[in-house]
Structure formats: C-alpha cells, structure tokens
Amino acid sequence: MGFWTSVVAIVAIIAWATTRQARYRNQSGAPISGSDPVYTAQLEREVADLRKRLEVLERIATDGAETRRLANEIESLRDR
C-alpha cells in the first residue's frame, strides 16, 4: 500500500467515525441548539446571570477606592 493510499484510508476512517459519532449524538436525545425552546430559555437565563456577575466583577476591578477598601477588608479577615 502506497503512502497516498494510506492517507486516503486514514481520512476515510476518520470521516466515517465522525459521521457515526454525530449520528449517535442526534439519536441519543441530546438537545440540539435552537431546537428545544426550554433549553434555549434556560441558556439565555444563565447567560444573563453570568453577565450580571461579570458587571459586578468589572465594577470591583475598576473602582479604585472600592478595590483598596476590599483589599484591606480581605487582609483584616486574614489576620483573624
């Protein structure tokens, strides 16, 4: 078997395995993005919650006085 024949055989095996894996995932009942409205709503709520948390973290990181106060408070808790 030549080099290129081996390459084609390996690519064919990988393609076959990938399609089998995709077919198995679709048949297993796993939600496909956009197809289940309940799942989509759950993801949207989670993203909204994460955005709120990120805003709080950004405010803590960018507010100079608050950052110093928070750092001092953390240090005082460590000293206990």
Backbone as a ProteinNet text record, in pm:
[ID]
protein_1_A
[PRIMARY]
MGFWTSVVAIVAIIAWATTRQARYRNQSGAPISGSDPVYTAQLEREVADLRKRLEVLERIATDGAETRRLANEIESLRDR
[TERTIARY]
85.3	0	90.1	64.4	145.4	110.1	190.8	172.9	37.3	4	-120.7	-243.2	-230	-340.8	-365.7	-258.5	-271.6	-336.3	-297.1	-355.1	-503.8	-542.6	-683.9	-761.3	-704.5	-771	-789.6	-688.8	-699.5	-804.8	-806.5	-906.9	-1047	-1062.6	-1193.7	-1239.6	-1149.8	-1185.8	-1226.4	-1151.6	-1185.4	-1320.3	-1346.1	-1475.1	-1589.1	-1569.4	-1673	-1700.4	-1595.1	-1612	-1681.4	-1648.8	-1711	-1859.6	-1896.4	-2038.7	-2114.6	-2054.3	-2119.4	-2139.5	-2039.1	-2048.3	-2158.2	-2165.8	-2269.4	-2407.6	-2421.4	-2549.2	-2590.7	-2496.9	-2525.8	-2570.2	-2504.1	-2542.5	-2683.8	-2719.1	-2852.7	-2959.8	-2929.8	-3027.8	-3038.2	-2938.9	-2939.1	-3035.2	-3094.7	-3191.3	-3128.2	-3001.2	-2936.7	-2993.5	-3021.7	-3079.6	-2982	-3032.9	-2955	-2985.1	-2882.8	-2903	-3008.4	-3101.7	-3205.9	-3328.4	-3322.6	-3436.9	-3530.2	-3480.2	-3562.1	-3580.9	-3702.4	-3723.2	-3696.9	-3723.5	-3699.1	-3549.3	-3474.4	-3329.6	-3270.5	-3321.6	-3274.4	-3303.9	-3422.6	-3457.8	-3368.6	-3338.4	-3250.1	-3110.9	-3059.8	-2928.8	-2928.8	-3037.3	-3045.4	-3047.4	-3119.2	-3120.1	-2980.5	-2912.9	-2778.8	-2682.1	-2692.4	-2606.6	-2636	-2763.5	-2799	-2741.6	-2750.2	-2692.7	-2541.7	-2476.6	-2331.5	-2291.5	-2371.1	-2341.5	-2352.1	-2453.7	-2467.3	-2346.8	-2303.3	-2186.7	-2061.5	-2048.1	-1933.2	-1933.8	-2052	-2060.8	-2013.3	-2051.8	-2008.5	-1857.1	-1801.6	-1657	-1583.2	-1636.2	-1574.2	-1579.2	-1690.9	-1703.5	-1603.1	-1585.5	-1488.6	-1347.2	-1316.8	-1180.9	-1147.2	-1243.8	-1213.9	-1232.8	-1305.3	-1328.5	-1210.4	-1124.9	-1000.9	-1021.9	-1108	-1129.1	-1191.7	-1287.6	-1352.7	-1253.6	-1164.8	-1067	-974.3	-928.6	-841	-915.2	-1040.5	-1118.9	-1140.3	-1171.9	-1193.6	-1065.1	-952.4	-824.6	-792.1	-816.6	-792.9	-884.3	-1008.3	-1102.6	-1060.2	-1014.5	-967.1	-845.3	-751.8	-632.7	-669.4	-768.1	-808.1	-872.8	-941.8	-1000.6	-893.1	-786.6	-676.5	-604.5	-597.7	-526.1	-599.1	-725.4	-803.9	-762.6
-116.2	0	122.8	215.1	335.4	439	543.6	649.9	718	760.5	833.5	744.6	619	526.5	516	511.5	508	635.1	749.6	877.1	880	837.3	835.2	739.1	625.2	528.5	585.9	653.4	712.9	822.2	907.8	1014.3	955	848.7	784.4	726.3	665.3	608.4	719	828.7	940.3	1000.8	1016.5	1071.3	978.9	849.5	753.3	758.8	765	769.8	898.6	1008.8	1136.6	1136.1	1082.6	1078.2	982.8	871.4	778.3	844.9	918.5	986.6	1093.7	1170.1	1272.6	1209.2	1100.4	1030.5	976.8	924	871	982.9	1097.3	1210.5	1257.4	1262.5	1307.9	1208.6	1081.4	980.2	963.1	1011.2	989.8	1081.7	1177.6	1266.1	1390.2	1411.1	1531.3	1651.8	1758.8	1875.9	1938.3	1969.6	2038.5	2186.6	2269.5	2411.3	2468.5	2542.3	2606.5	2521.1	2391.9	2306.8	2292.6	2312.5	2295.9	2432.8	2487.1	2622	2630.2	2523.7	2524.3	2530.6	2451.7	2450	2585	2644.3	2774.5	2881.4	2879.3	2976.8	2960.9	2836.9	2810.7	2868.9	2847.8	2901.4	3053.7	3114.3	3259.9	3316.8	3251.6	3296.1	3285	3175.5	3155	3261	3294.1	3397.7	3532.5	3563.6	3689.9	3696.1	3586.4	3582.2	3600.8	3537	3549.9	3692	3757.9	3896.9	3987.3	3964.9	4044	4024	3900.3	3872.3	3938	3936.1	3999.2	4150.1	4212.6	4355.6	4389	4307.2	4328.8	4314.9	4211.9	4192.5	4307.9	4358.3	4471.4	4595.8	4615.4	4731.6	4722.6	4603.5	4584.9	4610.7	4560.7	4573.1	4715.3	4793.1	4925.6	5037.1	5014.7	5118.2	5118.7	5221.8	5228.1	5227.3	5314.4	5323.4	5195	5143.1	5018.6	4903.7	4901.8	4794.2	4797.8	4917.5	4929.8	4892.1	4936.5	4903.4	4753.5	4690.9	4546.9	4471.9	4517.6	4453.3	4464.1	4581.9	4599.1	4509.7	4497.4	4411.7	4265.6	4221.9	4084	4059.9	4156.5	4143.1	4137.7	4218.6	4216.4	4082.2	4022.1	3890	3782.8	3799.3	3701.3	3707.2	3826.9	3845.3	3781.5	3754.5	3697.8	3558.5
0	0	0	-89.7	-101.6	4.4	10.1	108.7	92.3	-28.2	-51.6	-31.5	-61.6	-36.5	113.3	190.7	337.1	389.3	334.7	377.3	347.1	227.4	190.6	281.2	313	401	540.9	592.6	726.3	728.3	626.6	618.8	608.4	531.8	518.2	651.5	726.1	856.4	953.3	953	1042.4	1004.2	875.9	831	870.2	853.2	890.9	1040.8	1121.5	1266.8	1310.2	1245.4	1279.4	1247.1	1131.9	1097.3	1188.8	1225.8	1319.4	1454.7	1498.6	1626.9	1623.1	1516.6	1503.4	1497.8	1425.2	1416.9	1553.6	1628.5	1761.5	1854.7	1848.5	1933.6	1902	1774.3	1736.3	1778	1778.6	1815.5	1966.1	2040.5	2184.6	2257.3	2189.6	2252.2	2312.3	2291.2	2341.9	2268.2	2341.9	2275.8	2177.1	2061	1959.6	1975.3	1971.8	1998.7	1904.8	1963.7	1885.5	1862.2	1892.5	1863.8	1983.1	2105.1	2224.9	2290.6	2288.9	2343.7	2494	2567.7	2711.9	2738.5	2664.9	2678.8	2640	2533.2	2488.3	2593.2	2651.3	2755	2877.2	2913.1	3026.3	2999.3	2879.6	2844.5	2843.9	2796.6	2794.1	2935.5	3028.6	3168.6	3229	3199	3251.8	3199.4	3072.1	3013.9	3079	3102.1	3166.8	3308	3383.2	3517.9	3513.7	3418.9	3407.1	3369.7	3287.4	3251.1	3373.2	3458.6	3580.9	3672.1	3685.5	3769.2	3712.2	3581.4	3517.2	3540	3535.4	3561	3701.5	3798.4	3936.1	3947.1	3883.9	3887.9	3820.1	3709.6	3642.5	3730.5	3798.3	3885.8	4000.8	4056.8	4164.2	4113.7	3996	3942.6	3899.9	3854	3800.7	3901.9	4008	4108.4	4204.5	4195.4	4271.4	4422.6	4475.4	4619.8	4672.9	4600.1	4641.5	4642.5	4545.5	4537.9	4658.4	4693.1	4810.7	4937.6	4950.5	5069.1	5078.6	4965.3	4961.7	4995.8	4943.3	4973	5121.4	5180.6	5325	5407.4	5364.9	5436.5	5429.5	5313.3	5298	5385.8	5389.2	5473.4	5621	5661.9	5803.5	5838.8	5744.5	5769.3	5777.7	5702.5	5707.8	5841.8	5900.1	6026.3	6143.9	6132.2	6243.8	6277.2
[MASK]
++++++++++++++++++++++++++++++++++++++++++++++++++++++++++++++++++++++++++++++++

